[in-house]
Amino acid sequence: MASCGIYTLANDVVFDQLVAFLNSVEVNVSPDIPVCIIPYDDRMEQVQKEIGDRPNVSIYEDQQEIQRWEDFAKEVWLNHPLASEKSDARLIESRMRFQRKMVAFKGDFDKFVLYDADTLAMKPVDDIFLKLDTYDFVFDDWEHAKTRLTALDIPRIEATGELTESQIRPKLHCASFFASKKGLFTPEDVAEIKMRLIEQREIEWINSISEAFLFSYLTLRGYSIFNYTLSPNAQDRTGNCADADPFVNQDNVLYNEQGLKPIHRIHYMNFAAADFARVSKGEDVNIPHRDVFLHYRFLKQPNAKPSNFAEPDLFTKIGRFKDKALKKIKRAIT
């Protein structure tokens, strides 16, 4: 019988979000499903301590595989047209870290779902695992519908005569939530992909230095894809972004506002990890569905959940403003 599990990418920086995510999986997906945390970097002390009481949660340990994907990402991005801009040096480093998600293809699970840690799971994933009997990849996002800054340069690809826009668009997707199977992207596959990207300059097909955009390129040829947002069943087509889609809260489970359709997850993609750390300490931070986040964050520690929220004092605000300004200056210099 195929083993099934969940991956996420995290470190101590997103600790509060990770705890909320793990609790949401336990309640809304399954208390028994195994979860493997792929380390974003070495800052894992709090994470290690947290999972000590979670027998179903582990940390990915194959450093050789992690390094393989980081090396691939670095070599690819250094050949991207945008890499000549100094301001992208830090971006390349962060994209290398995000590329660690790909180690899931050589992990313990035969079938898996990967969630970004800035996510709350909202329903079981049995239907996703069933779809993996037919498809190589399952997604649930609206990347294909974008009209500005699409993941791939559609006109450039069309000009090669290999694919048309109608063939390309359904292949565009995010990397924040996807399901697939162990064994894809072998070293031989990756070597072929790297040759096409660098030597044949298909790196120019990718519109920005983004691991999500690169992922759309990686799945463009030879893989079958199902995207819930393109499903013929209207019940499957929902939103998932915390700052873009309206949801209805029913007993701390969110539903698509239109039709009260169940959603797989809510994704806080445009919110800083610091905001979740601050609201978890009782600071008044404006986060969509804050009450739902706090419910899962303190599910196992209800007495620690803040009940009153206060604005930071003026001294704190000034200090944060200075820190932000200094970071901008450092980025501009380097």
MOWO-V224813 format. One record per run of one state. SS is the DSSP state (alpha for helix, beta for strand, coil for the rest). FROM is the first residue (numbers start at 1). LEN is the number of residues. If there is no record, write none. Layout:
[[SS:FROM:LEN] [SS:FROM:LEN]]
This chain:
[[coil:1:3] [beta:4:7] [coil:11:1] [alpha:12:17] [coil:29:5] [beta:34:6] [coil:40:5] [alpha:45:7] [coil:52:5] [beta:57:3] [coil:60:3] [alpha:63:15] [coil:78:3] [alpha:81:4] [coil:85:1] [alpha:86:21] [coil:107:4] [beta:111:6] [coil:117:2] [beta:119:3] [coil:122:4] [alpha:126:6] [coil:132:5] [beta:137:3] [coil:140:3] [alpha:143:3] [coil:146:6] [beta:152:1] [coil:153:1] [alpha:154:6] [coil:160:5] [alpha:165:7] [coil:172:5] [beta:177:5] [coil:182:5] [alpha:187:12] [coil:199:3] [alpha:202:4] [beta:206:1] [coil:207:4] [alpha:211:8] [coil:219:6] [beta:225:3] [alpha:228:3] [coil:231:3] [alpha:234:3] [coil:237:4] [beta:241:1] [coil:242:5] [beta:247:4] [coil:251:2] [beta:253:4] [coil:257:1] [alpha:258:3] [beta:261:2] [coil:263:2] [beta:265:3] [coil:268:5] [alpha:273:8] [coil:281:2] [beta:283:1] [coil:284:6] [alpha:290:8] [coil:298:4] [alpha:302:3] [coil:305:5] [beta:310:1] [coil:311:3] [alpha:314:20] [coil:334:1]]
